[in-house]
Each structure stands twice: as structure tokens, then as C-alpha cells.
């Protein structure tokens, strides 16, 4: 199942059919969390990168040069991610790195990549990855700040003025909690109660009871990641709380619905990507061709549903291929410059336009407000 993931480079190359014959001329490094607590994110990222490299090489590579993907599994460990980033640069001599499944692993990788002046495309959500702008670091997922803004926009439309918040204390949850607190005032919304939980907690009933008993609360927001939000959702229904529940883009996947249970997840809203509602997109939607192609290829190859997180890896690879193609060079500095000049590139997550001041290149329009209806994702009109 993890045949493409290894801590020995030759095995990684053999698994992708790139060893033994002609040596590849473009080396792309990756460190993702294909095992461990973030495996539900990192496993589809690893599979996506493997699939896309195979597809691109079958089409002739980039500018006629084949691609070698050197892929490591950091298991969600920030120290391992740092070690692998160093190995990718010093031993494997890659021209660019894609990865950093979590905020913690991304921050470790970017420190190494920036020092070595190697382009790094992160697959994690925290705004701190790209703000302030770092010369060689880019990323594909929307920021947690953008997720807060999209959620508060929707709450504002529903006339919600007072909320309770329950956040995970992991890197993602803490970062989004802080960002939501920073922007909530712009929408005339008050956070009347603010609770937290440890990502390893198995029950959040006590915190949710406090939120329910706070006078005037009209909705609850759960900035979280991993299994925590599914437990929050189940406990929420068990307590019979009859208020709108909002989750974050950190759990925008079919796996969240399965883990929480379809009945418990019914009515939950969150900001998500076009990929989750591919079949509902208008024919003239600029993302539809990209989303549909990726969904068909991934589900056909791996016999599992496509998800938001694999989509982040898809977009990271697409950005890199586009940059190398336009640069006409595999020199890291040239790739960096081309990434920063990306214009109107349609991905599964949104349409990317980078600038020297913006190494994400997405705005709020890239988010779709989604709601669970009858056990599946639907678009909130």
C-alpha cells in the first residue's frame, strides 16, 4: 500500500519506474505524512504525486525531460520532515520540493528550503507558511484566515451575531482559532464562548455543554483537524444541540462524514473546494475540466474517493510543471521566479495567480460554502 514511500531513495525511484535505465533529468522531492495521525491527508497526497509523475512522464516529461520523484514519509513528525528536507537537498539534489502535509512539517521543511534556496510548495493550511512572504516558499491550500472569513460571511447572511467556538489545540486548530478571533469583528459577530480540546481527546461533551449553556449563542464553529471535529460533531448531536454547526476546510472530505456518521453530520457547513462537488459544477466553470480529469484518474487508479487533500498535491505538482515549462530551466532560482509569476492557473483548489506579495494566489472565490445534505456534500446557494 505504501510502495512509493520509502526512506531509501533507490527504492523510491524503482517504484516509479525511474531507476536502472536512463537517468531522469528533473528531480522533484517530496516529504508527506503518508502514515501516522495525518495519514488521511498524506496518503492521498503521496498517491496523487506518484500518479501525476507517471502521467507526465508518459506524455514526455517536462520540456522533454523525464521526472524523478524522490518521496519520503515523515509520519507527521516535524523533526523527520526537517531531516528528509535536508536529505532531499544535500543527498538527492532535487530542484524543488512539494509536501509538508501539516503546518508543523511544512514549517520544518521551509526553514531548510529557504536556507538552501530551493523552491518549496507546501500542502498545509496555516497562514504563517506564506505570511510574511518567504522568497522560496509557496502553498496550495487556502489559508485558515480565508476559511474564517468565508464562514463569517455565511453566518452574516444567516443573521448570526453571537457564536461559540471550540478549537483543537494542535497547530492547525490553534492557528485558525487565532485567525478567526482576529477577523470576527469585521463581520459584526461576537465570540461569546471559547473552548478547546486536545486532539487526542475522545469526548468533548463537557466543552459543548458549556457552549450550549452560554446565553445568546446562535451557532458553533469548530476550527479543527483530524478526528477531533468528527467527535465534536457526534457529541453535538448526542447532546441534541439545535444550532448551526460549522467545521473548517481542514476536514473537507468524505472521510469526515463517514467518521462523524451521516446522521450526525447532516447540516454541517464548511468552506471547501470544487473537488468535493465536481458533479455539481456548472459546465462553464473554469475548474470543471481540471477537477473532473483528476477525479476520474485518481478514482480509476486507486479505487477510492478523491479528496481535497490529494487535490492540494495535484495543484502543487501542476504549479511546478507550469513553472518549469515557462522557465525553460530546472535551475531552482528560475523555477522560483516562474512560480511567482503564475497567472490564472486552474487547479482543483482554485485559480492561482501569484505575485511577489502573494505566494498562495487564491482569493475567497476559490472556496465554495458546502453543506452535508442526505449524507453527501452540496453547494450552499
DRENDO-1510 file (C-alpha; in Angstrom, 1 decimal, always signed):
<recs>
REC; n; res; u; v; w
REC; 1; UNK; +0.0; +0.0; +0.0 .
REC; 2; UNK; +2.9; +2.3; +0.7 .
REC; 3; UNK; +5.1; +1.0; -2.1 .
REC; 4; UNK; +6.0; +4.5; -3.3 .
REC; 5; UNK; +7.1; +5.6; +0.2 .
REC; 6; UNK; +10.5; +4.8; +1.5 .
REC; 7; UNK; +13.5; +6.2; +3.3 .
REC; 8; UNK; +15.8; +4.8; +0.7 .
REC; 9; UNK; +16.0; +6.8; -2.5 .
REC; 10; UNK; +16.7; +3.9; -4.9 .
REC; 11; UNK; +13.6; +2.1; -3.8 .
REC; 12; UNK; +11.5; +5.2; -4.3 .
REC; 13; UNK; +12.8; +5.6; -7.8 .
REC; 14; UNK; +12.4; +1.9; -8.7 .
REC; 15; UNK; +8.8; +2.1; -7.5 .
REC; 16; UNK; +8.2; +4.8; -10.1 .
REC; 17; UNK; +10.0; +3.0; -12.8 .
REC; 18; UNK; +12.7; +5.6; -13.0 .
REC; 19; UNK; +15.8; +3.7; -11.9 .
REC; 20; UNK; +18.1; +1.4; -13.9 .
REC; 21; UNK; +17.5; +2.9; -17.4 .
REC; 22; UNK; +18.1; +6.5; -18.5 .
REC; 23; UNK; +18.6; +8.7; -15.5 .
REC; 24; UNK; +15.9; +11.4; -15.0 .
REC; 25; UNK; +17.0; +15.0; -15.5 .
REC; 26; UNK; +14.4; +16.7; -13.3 .
REC; 27; UNK; +14.3; +15.7; -9.7 .
REC; 28; UNK; +11.3; +16.6; -7.5 .
REC; 29; UNK; +11.5; +15.9; -3.8 .
REC; 30; UNK; +8.5; +15.3; -1.5 .
REC; 31; UNK; +8.0; +14.7; +2.2 .
REC; 32; UNK; +4.4; +13.9; +3.2 .
REC; 33; UNK; +2.7; +12.3; +6.1 .
REC; 34; UNK; +1.5; +9.1; +4.5 .
REC; 35; UNK; +1.4; +7.3; +7.8 .
REC; 36; UNK; +0.7; +8.5; +11.4 .
REC; 37; UNK; -2.0; +10.8; +12.7 .
REC; 38; UNK; -2.2; +12.8; +9.4 .
REC; 39; UNK; -2.2; +9.8; +7.1 .
REC; 40; UNK; -5.7; +10.6; +5.9 .
REC; 41; UNK; -4.2; +13.7; +4.4 .
REC; 42; UNK; -0.8; +12.4; +3.4 .
REC; 43; UNK; -1.7; +9.1; +1.9 .
REC; 44; UNK; -3.8; +10.6; -1.0 .
REC; 45; UNK; -1.1; +13.3; -1.4 .
REC; 46; UNK; +1.6; +10.6; -2.0 .
REC; 47; UNK; -0.7; +8.6; -4.3 .
REC; 48; UNK; -1.5; +11.7; -6.3 .
REC; 49; UNK; +2.1; +12.7; -6.8 .
REC; 50; UNK; +3.0; +9.2; -7.9 .
REC; 51; UNK; +0.2; +9.1; -10.3 .
REC; 52; UNK; +0.9; +12.5; -11.8 .
REC; 53; UNK; +4.6; +11.9; -12.3 .
REC; 54; UNK; +3.8; +8.7; -14.1 .
REC; 55; UNK; +1.2; +10.5; -16.3 .
REC; 56; UNK; +3.6; +13.4; -17.0 .
REC; 57; UNK; +6.5; +11.1; -17.9 .
REC; 58; UNK; +4.2; +9.2; -20.3 .
REC; 59; UNK; +3.5; +12.5; -22.0 .
REC; 60; UNK; +7.2; +13.2; -22.4 .
REC; 61; UNK; +8.0; +14.8; -19.1 .
REC; 62; UNK; +8.6; +18.5; -18.8 .
REC; 63; UNK; +10.3; +20.2; -21.8 .
REC; 64; UNK; +11.3; +16.7; -23.0 .
REC; 65; UNK; +13.0; +15.7; -19.7 .
REC; 66; UNK; +11.7; +12.9; -17.6 .
REC; 67; UNK; +10.9; +13.5; -13.9 .
REC; 68; UNK; +12.3; +11.5; -10.9 .
REC; 69; UNK; +10.1; +11.8; -7.8 .
REC; 70; UNK; +12.0; +11.2; -4.6 .
REC; 71; UNK; +9.3; +10.6; -2.0 .
REC; 72; UNK; +9.6; +10.3; +1.8 .
REC; 73; UNK; +7.1; +9.5; +4.5 .
REC; 74; UNK; +7.7; +11.7; +7.6 .
REC; 75; UNK; +4.7; +10.2; +9.5 .
REC; 76; UNK; +3.7; +13.7; +10.6 .
REC; 77; UNK; +6.9; +14.2; +12.6 .
REC; 78; UNK; +8.3; +17.7; +12.2 .
REC; 79; UNK; +11.8; +16.6; +13.1 .
REC; 80; UNK; +11.7; +13.8; +10.5 .
REC; 81; UNK; +10.4; +16.3; +7.9 .
REC; 82; UNK; +13.4; +18.5; +8.6 .
REC; 83; UNK; +15.8; +15.6; +8.2 .
REC; 84; UNK; +14.2; +14.5; +4.9 .
REC; 85; UNK; +14.2; +18.0; +3.6 .
REC; 86; UNK; +17.9; +18.2; +4.3 .
REC; 87; UNK; +18.4; +14.8; +2.6 .
REC; 88; UNK; +16.4; +15.8; -0.4 .
REC; 89; UNK; +18.6; +18.9; -0.9 .
REC; 90; UNK; +22.0; +17.7; +0.0 .
REC; 91; UNK; +21.9; +14.0; -1.0 .
REC; 92; UNK; +19.2; +13.7; -3.6 .
REC; 93; UNK; +19.9; +17.1; -5.2 .
REC; 94; UNK; +16.3; +17.9; -6.0 .
REC; 95; UNK; +15.4; +21.1; -7.9 .
REC; 96; UNK; +12.2; +21.6; -5.9 .
REC; 97; UNK; +10.2; +20.2; -3.0 .
REC; 98; UNK; +6.4; +19.5; -2.7 .
REC; 99; UNK; +5.0; +18.4; +0.7 .
REC; 100; UNK; +4.6; +19.4; +4.3 .
REC; 101; UNK; +1.2; +17.7; +4.9 .
REC; 102; UNK; +0.7; +19.5; +8.2 .
REC; 103; UNK; +1.6; +23.0; +9.4 .
REC; 104; UNK; +4.3; +21.6; +11.7 .
REC; 105; UNK; +6.1; +19.6; +9.0 .
REC; 106; UNK; +5.7; +22.5; +6.5 .
REC; 107; UNK; +7.4; +24.9; +8.9 .
REC; 108; UNK; +10.3; +22.4; +9.3 .
REC; 109; UNK; +10.7; +21.9; +5.6 .
REC; 110; UNK; +10.5; +25.6; +4.7 .
REC; 111; UNK; +13.3; +26.5; +7.1 .
REC; 112; UNK; +15.6; +24.1; +5.3 .
REC; 113; UNK; +14.4; +25.0; +1.8 .
REC; 114; UNK; +14.7; +28.8; +2.4 .
REC; 115; UNK; +18.3; +28.4; +3.7 .
REC; 116; UNK; +19.2; +26.3; +0.6 .
REC; 117; UNK; +17.2; +28.5; -1.8 .
REC; 118; UNK; +15.2; +25.6; -3.1 .
REC; 119; UNK; +11.5; +26.2; -4.2 .
REC; 120; UNK; +9.1; +24.6; -1.7 .
REC; 121; UNK; +5.3; +24.2; -2.3 .
REC; 122; UNK; +3.5; +23.4; +0.9 .
REC; 123; UNK; +0.3; +21.4; +1.2 .
REC; 124; UNK; -0.7; +22.8; +4.6 .
REC; 125; UNK; -3.2; +25.4; +5.6 .
REC; 126; UNK; -1.8; +27.9; +8.1 .
REC; 127; UNK; -1.3; +31.4; +7.0 .
REC; 128; UNK; +2.1; +31.6; +8.7 .
REC; 129; UNK; +3.6; +29.4; +5.9 .
REC; 130; UNK; +3.3; +32.2; +3.4 .
REC; 131; UNK; +2.8; +35.3; +5.5 .
REC; 132; UNK; +5.1; +37.1; +5.8 .
REC; 133; UNK; +6.2; +36.2; +2.3 .
REC; 134; UNK; +9.3; +34.0; +2.1 .
REC; 135; UNK; +11.2; +34.0; -1.2 .
REC; 136; UNK; +11.2; +30.3; -1.9 .
REC; 137; UNK; +8.0; +29.1; -0.2 .
REC; 138; UNK; +4.6; +28.8; -1.8 .
REC; 139; UNK; +1.5; +26.8; -0.9 .
REC; 140; UNK; -1.7; +25.4; -2.5 .
REC; 141; UNK; -4.4; +25.2; +0.3 .
REC; 142; UNK; -6.4; +28.3; +1.2 .
REC; 143; UNK; -5.3; +29.8; +4.5 .
REC; 144; UNK; -7.1; +29.4; +7.8 .
REC; 145; UNK; -7.7; +33.2; +7.8 .
REC; 146; UNK; -9.6; +32.8; +4.5 .
REC; 147; UNK; -11.6; +29.9; +5.9 .
REC; 148; UNK; -12.7; +32.1; +8.9 .
REC; 149; UNK; -13.7; +34.9; +6.5 .
REC; 150; UNK; -15.8; +32.6; +4.3 .
REC; 151; UNK; -17.5; +31.1; +7.4 .
REC; 152; UNK; -18.3; +34.5; +8.9 .
REC; 153; UNK; -19.6; +35.7; +5.5 .
REC; 154; UNK; -22.1; +32.9; +5.6 .
REC; 155; UNK; -23.0; +33.4; +9.2 .
REC; 156; UNK; -23.6; +37.1; +8.5 .
REC; 157; UNK; -26.0; +36.2; +5.6 .
REC; 158; UNK; -27.9; +33.9; +8.1 .
REC; 159; UNK; -28.3; +36.7; +10.6 .
REC; 160; UNK; -26.0; +35.0; +13.2 .
REC; 161; UNK; -24.4; +37.6; +15.5 .
REC; 162; UNK; -23.2; +35.6; +18.5 .
REC; 163; UNK; -21.3; +32.3; +18.4 .
REC; 164; UNK; -19.5; +29.7; +20.5 .
REC; 165; UNK; -16.1; +28.3; +19.3 .
REC; 166; UNK; -14.4; +25.0; +20.1 .
REC; 167; UNK; -10.9; +24.6; +18.7 .
REC; 168; UNK; -8.3; +21.9; +18.6 .
REC; 169; UNK; -5.0; +22.7; +20.4 .
REC; 170; UNK; -3.0; +21.3; +17.5 .
REC; 171; UNK; -1.1; +23.6; +15.2 .
REC; 172; UNK; -3.9; +23.9; +12.7 .
REC; 173; UNK; -6.7; +24.4; +15.3 .
REC; 174; UNK; -4.7; +26.9; +17.3 .
REC; 175; UNK; -3.7; +28.9; +14.2 .
REC; 176; UNK; -7.3; +29.0; +12.9 .
REC; 177; UNK; -8.7; +29.9; +16.3 .
REC; 178; UNK; -6.3; +32.9; +16.4 .
REC; 179; UNK; -7.2; +34.0; +12.8 .
REC; 180; UNK; -10.9; +33.7; +13.4 .
REC; 181; UNK; -10.6; +35.9; +16.6 .
REC; 182; UNK; -8.6; +38.4; +14.5 .
REC; 183; UNK; -11.2; +38.9; +11.8 .
REC; 184; UNK; -14.6; +38.1; +13.5 .
REC; 185; UNK; -15.1; +41.8; +14.5 .
REC; 186; UNK; -15.2; +42.8; +10.8 .
REC; 187; UNK; -18.4; +40.8; +10.4 .
REC; 188; UNK; -20.2; +42.2; +13.5 .
REC; 189; UNK; -20.1; +38.7; +15.1 .
REC; 190; UNK; -19.2; +38.1; +18.8 .
REC; 191; UNK; -17.5; +35.0; +20.2 .
REC; 192; UNK; -19.5; +34.6; +23.4 .
REC; 193; UNK; -17.8; +31.3; +24.5 .
REC; 194; UNK; -14.4; +29.9; +23.5 .
REC; 195; UNK; -13.5; +26.3; +24.4 .
REC; 196; UNK; -10.6; +24.0; +23.4 .
REC; 197; UNK; -9.8; +20.3; +23.3 .
REC; 198; UNK; -6.7; +18.2; +22.9 .
REC; 199; UNK; -6.5; +16.3; +19.5 .
REC; 200; UNK; -6.3; +13.0; +21.4 .
REC; 201; UNK; -9.5; +13.6; +23.4 .
REC; 202; UNK; -12.2; +11.1; +22.9 .
REC; 203; UNK; -15.1; +13.2; +24.2 .
REC; 204; UNK; -15.9; +16.9; +24.0 .
REC; 205; UNK; -19.3; +16.8; +25.8 .
REC; 206; UNK; -18.2; +19.0; +28.7 .
REC; 207; UNK; -17.0; +21.8; +26.4 .
REC; 208; UNK; -20.0; +21.6; +24.1 .
REC; 209; UNK; -22.3; +21.7; +27.2 .
REC; 210; UNK; -20.7; +25.0; +28.2 .
REC; 211; UNK; -21.3; +26.4; +24.7 .
REC; 212; UNK; -24.9; +25.2; +24.7 .
REC; 213; UNK; -25.5; +26.9; +28.1 .
REC; 214; UNK; -24.0; +30.2; +27.0 .
REC; 215; UNK; -26.8; +32.8; +26.7 .
REC; 216; UNK; -27.4; +34.0; +23.2 .
REC; 217; UNK; -25.2; +31.6; +21.2 .
REC; 218; UNK; -26.7; +31.2; +17.7 .
REC; 219; UNK; -24.1; +28.9; +16.1 .
REC; 220; UNK; -20.9; +26.9; +16.9 .
REC; 221; UNK; -17.6; +27.0; +14.9 .
REC; 222; UNK; -15.1; +24.2; +15.3 .
REC; 223; UNK; -11.6; +25.1; +14.0 .
REC; 224; UNK; -10.1; +21.6; +13.9 .
REC; 225; UNK; -8.3; +18.9; +12.1 .
REC; 226; UNK; -8.0; +15.1; +12.2 .
REC; 227; UNK; -10.5; +13.0; +14.2 .
REC; 228; UNK; -11.4; +15.8; +16.7 .
REC; 229; UNK; -14.1; +17.5; +14.6 .
REC; 230; UNK; -15.8; +14.2; +13.9 .
REC; 231; UNK; -16.0; +13.6; +17.6 .
REC; 232; UNK; -17.3; +17.1; +18.2 .
REC; 233; UNK; -20.0; +16.5; +15.5 .
REC; 234; UNK; -21.1; +13.3; +17.1 .
REC; 235; UNK; -21.2; +14.8; +20.6 .
REC; 236; UNK; -23.1; +17.8; +19.3 .
REC; 237; UNK; -25.9; +15.6; +18.0 .
REC; 238; UNK; -25.9; +13.4; +21.1 .
REC; 239; UNK; -26.4; +16.5; +23.2 .
REC; 240; UNK; -29.3; +17.5; +20.9 .
REC; 241; UNK; -27.9; +20.9; +20.2 .
REC; 242; UNK; -30.1; +22.5; +17.6 .
REC; 243; UNK; -27.8; +25.3; +16.3 .
REC; 244; UNK; -25.9; +25.5; +13.0 .
REC; 245; UNK; -22.5; +23.8; +13.3 .
REC; 246; UNK; -19.6; +25.0; +11.2 .
REC; 247; UNK; -16.4; +23.0; +10.6 .
REC; 248; UNK; -13.2; +24.1; +8.9 .
REC; 249; UNK; -11.7; +23.3; +5.5 .
REC; 250; UNK; -9.3; +21.0; +7.5 .
REC; 251; UNK; -12.0; +18.3; +7.4 .
REC; 252; UNK; -13.4; +18.9; +4.0 .
REC; 253; UNK; -13.6; +15.3; +2.8 .
REC; 254; UNK; -16.0; +12.3; +2.6 .
REC; 255; UNK; -14.0; +10.8; +5.3 .
REC; 256; UNK; -15.3; +13.4; +7.8 .
REC; 257; UNK; -18.9; +12.4; +7.0 .
REC; 258; UNK; -18.1; +8.7; +7.4 .
REC; 259; UNK; -16.2; +9.2; +10.7 .
REC; 260; UNK; -18.8; +11.5; +12.2 .
REC; 261; UNK; -21.7; +9.5; +10.9 .
REC; 262; UNK; -24.1; +10.7; +8.2 .
REC; 263; UNK; -26.9; +11.4; +10.6 .
REC; 264; UNK; -24.7; +13.4; +12.9 .
REC; 265; UNK; -23.0; +15.3; +10.1 .
REC; 266; UNK; -26.3; +16.3; +8.4 .
REC; 267; UNK; -26.5; +20.1; +8.1 .
REC; 268; UNK; -22.8; +20.8; +8.9 .
REC; 269; UNK; -21.4; +23.6; +6.8 .
REC; 270; UNK; -17.8; +24.3; +5.9 .
REC; 271; UNK; -15.7; +26.1; +3.2 .
REC; 272; UNK; -14.5; +23.5; +0.7 .
REC; 273; UNK; -13.1; +23.1; -2.8 .
REC; 274; UNK; -14.7; +22.4; -6.1 .
REC; 275; UNK; -13.3; +18.9; -6.0 .
REC; 276; UNK; -15.9; +17.8; -3.3 .
REC; 277; UNK; -18.8; +18.8; -5.6 .
REC; 278; UNK; -17.3; +18.0; -9.0 .
REC; 279; UNK; -20.5; +16.6; -10.4 .
REC; 280; UNK; -22.5; +19.7; -9.3 .
REC; 281; UNK; -20.2; +22.3; -11.1 .
REC; 282; UNK; -21.6; +24.2; -14.0 .
REC; 283; UNK; -20.3; +23.2; -17.4 .
REC; 284; UNK; -18.7; +26.6; -17.9 .
REC; 285; UNK; -17.0; +26.5; -14.5 .
REC; 286; UNK; -13.3; +27.1; -15.3 .
REC; 287; UNK; -12.3; +24.4; -12.7 .
REC; 288; UNK; -14.6; +21.7; -14.0 .
REC; 289; UNK; -12.2; +20.2; -16.6 .
REC; 290; UNK; -9.3; +20.0; -14.2 .
REC; 291; UNK; -11.4; +18.7; -11.3 .
REC; 292; UNK; -13.2; +16.1; -13.5 .
REC; 293; UNK; -9.9; +14.8; -15.0 .
REC; 294; UNK; -8.2; +14.4; -11.7 .
REC; 295; UNK; -11.2; +12.8; -10.1 .
REC; 296; UNK; -11.6; +10.3; -12.9 .
REC; 297; UNK; -7.9; +9.4; -12.9 .
REC; 298; UNK; -7.4; +9.1; -9.2 .
REC; 299; UNK; -10.6; +7.1; -8.5 .
REC; 300; UNK; -9.9; +4.8; -11.5 .
REC; 301; UNK; -6.3; +4.1; -10.4 .
REC; 302; UNK; -6.8; +3.7; -6.6 .
REC; 303; UNK; -10.4; +2.7; -6.3 .
REC; 304; UNK; -11.1; +5.2; -3.5 .
REC; 305; UNK; -12.9; +8.6; -3.5 .
REC; 306; UNK; -10.9; +11.6; -4.5 .
REC; 307; UNK; -10.5; +14.2; -1.7 .
REC; 308; UNK; -9.5; +17.8; -1.0 .
REC; 309; UNK; -6.1; +16.9; +0.3 .
REC; 310; UNK; -4.9; +14.9; -2.7 .
REC; 311; UNK; -6.1; +17.9; -4.6 .
REC; 312; UNK; -3.6; +20.1; -2.8 .
REC; 313; UNK; -0.8; +17.8; -4.1 .
REC; 314; UNK; -2.3; +17.9; -7.6 .
REC; 315; UNK; -2.2; +21.6; -7.6 .
REC; 316; UNK; +1.3; +21.7; -6.2 .
REC; 317; UNK; +2.5; +19.5; -9.0 .
REC; 318; UNK; +0.6; +21.5; -11.6 .
REC; 319; UNK; +2.1; +24.7; -10.4 .
REC; 320; UNK; +5.6; +23.2; -10.6 .
REC; 321; UNK; +5.1; +21.7; -14.1 .
REC; 322; UNK; +3.8; +25.0; -15.3 .
REC; 323; UNK; +6.7; +27.0; -13.7 .
REC; 324; UNK; +9.4; +24.7; -15.1 .
REC; 325; UNK; +7.8; +24.7; -18.5 .
REC; 326; UNK; +7.7; +28.5; -18.7 .
REC; 327; UNK; +11.1; +28.9; -17.1 .
REC; 328; UNK; +12.6; +26.6; -19.7 .
REC; 329; UNK; +15.1; +25.6; -16.9 .
REC; 330; UNK; +15.4; +23.4; -13.9 .
REC; 331; UNK; +17.6; +25.9; -12.1 .
REC; 332; UNK; +15.9; +26.5; -8.7 .
REC; 333; UNK; +16.1; +30.2; -8.9 .
REC; 334; UNK; +14.4; +30.2; -12.3 .
REC; 335; UNK; +11.7; +27.9; -11.0 .
REC; 336; UNK; +11.1; +30.2; -8.1 .
REC; 337; UNK; +10.8; +33.2; -10.3 .
REC; 338; UNK; +8.3; +31.4; -12.6 .
REC; 339; UNK; +6.2; +30.2; -9.7 .
REC; 340; UNK; +5.9; +33.8; -8.5 .
REC; 341; UNK; +4.7; +34.8; -12.0 .
REC; 342; UNK; +2.0; +32.2; -12.2 .
REC; 343; UNK; -1.1; +33.7; -13.8 .
REC; 344; UNK; -4.6; +32.2; -14.0 .
REC; 345; UNK; -3.7; +28.5; -13.4 .
REC; 346; UNK; -6.8; +26.5; -12.8 .
REC; 347; UNK; -6.4; +23.8; -10.1 .
REC; 348; UNK; -8.7; +21.7; -8.0 .
REC; 349; UNK; -8.5; +24.1; -5.1 .
REC; 350; UNK; -9.0; +27.4; -7.1 .
REC; 351; UNK; -7.4; +29.5; -9.8 .
REC; 352; UNK; -3.9; +30.6; -8.9 .
REC; 353; UNK; -2.4; +34.0; -9.6 .
REC; 354; UNK; +0.8; +34.6; -7.7 .
REC; 355; UNK; +2.7; +37.9; -7.1 .
REC; 356; UNK; +5.8; +38.9; -5.2 .
REC; 357; UNK; +3.4; +39.8; -2.3 .
REC; 358; UNK; +1.2; +36.7; -2.6 .
REC; 359; UNK; +2.7; +33.2; -2.7 .
REC; 360; UNK; -0.7; +31.5; -2.4 .
REC; 361; UNK; -2.5; +33.2; -5.2 .
REC; 362; UNK; -6.1; +32.4; -4.2 .
REC; 363; UNK; -8.9; +34.6; -3.0 .
REC; 364; UNK; -12.2; +33.8; -1.2 .
REC; 365; UNK; -13.9; +32.9; -4.5 .
REC; 366; UNK; -11.9; +29.7; -4.5 .
REC; 367; UNK; -13.9; +28.5; -1.5 .
REC; 368; UNK; -17.3; +27.0; -2.0 .
REC; 369; UNK; -19.6; +27.0; +1.0 .
REC; 370; UNK; -20.7; +23.4; +1.4 .
REC; 371; UNK; -23.3; +21.7; +3.5 .
REC; 372; UNK; -23.9; +18.0; +4.2 .
REC; 373; UNK; -27.3; +17.0; +2.9 .
REC; 374; UNK; -28.5; +13.4; +2.8 .
REC; 375; UNK; -25.1; +12.2; +3.7 .
REC; 376; UNK; -23.2; +14.0; +0.9 .
REC; 377; UNK; -21.8; +17.4; +0.1 .
REC; 378; UNK; -24.0; +20.0; -1.6 .
REC; 379; UNK; -23.3; +23.6; -2.6 .
REC; 380; UNK; -24.9; +26.3; -0.5 .
REC; 381; UNK; -26.5; +28.8; -2.9 .
</recs>
